[in-house]
């Protein structure tokens, strides 16, 4: 059952969310040709510690880095590597921040250099899917409302939703109830109530939705080698409109 957060906790989550958004913005500016995943990971670690916080992901279930950097056909959970970014790379950043006992979570997908319009359109669709998902996060609605809004937009544009991966509650734990799927039907799933804090995160593929996990046990890739994109915000359910904490 989803946790309902109180005013004091929400204040901390808002502060943590703002810190995370600033950190992700700084990291995003460094995603360019010639930079490596290891360099970005080191930067993320330093930025988090400089704000008196720490990486949510580092050592979570044994994960060995401060953030996930997934490139091209890598879907999620890739460990940063010495590989240097090159022109045309589609780079997904997924970053969590642990601040004063509570987690916030955020992701975005960036393009290195110039690419074809069809790739820009694909990444934009993932971004738009996050917007419609957040818009559907109304009190009295359900997690299925969010999933349906995301799925409808993504599939209408000819792409696929990865059904094995989903959004989630976030706060006291990095991943907690409720599960927030990126597909579904209106009215299904858990009811959304004021005080709930959820990470909404559309994860979509340019080709088929099938995925496979790499030998390291972390990295998830598209089975057909097509591109993948991922956007995420931590969102507070209020009595009115949803509030983005990682804006």
BELMOWO-V793218 format. One record per helix or strand. SS is the DSSP state (alpha for helix, beta for strand). FROM is the first residue (numbers start at 1). LEN is the number of residues. If there is no record, write none. Layout:
BEGIN
SS	FROM	LEN
SS	FROM	LEN
END
This chain:
BEGIN
alpha	7	22
beta	36	1
alpha	37	14
beta	54	2
alpha	60	3
beta	67	5
beta	74	3
beta	79	1
beta	84	1
beta	90	10
beta	102	10
alpha	117	19
beta	142	1
alpha	143	14
beta	160	2
beta	167	3
beta	176	5
beta	191	1
beta	197	4
beta	203	3
beta	211	3
beta	220	3
beta	228	3
beta	232	5
beta	243	2
END
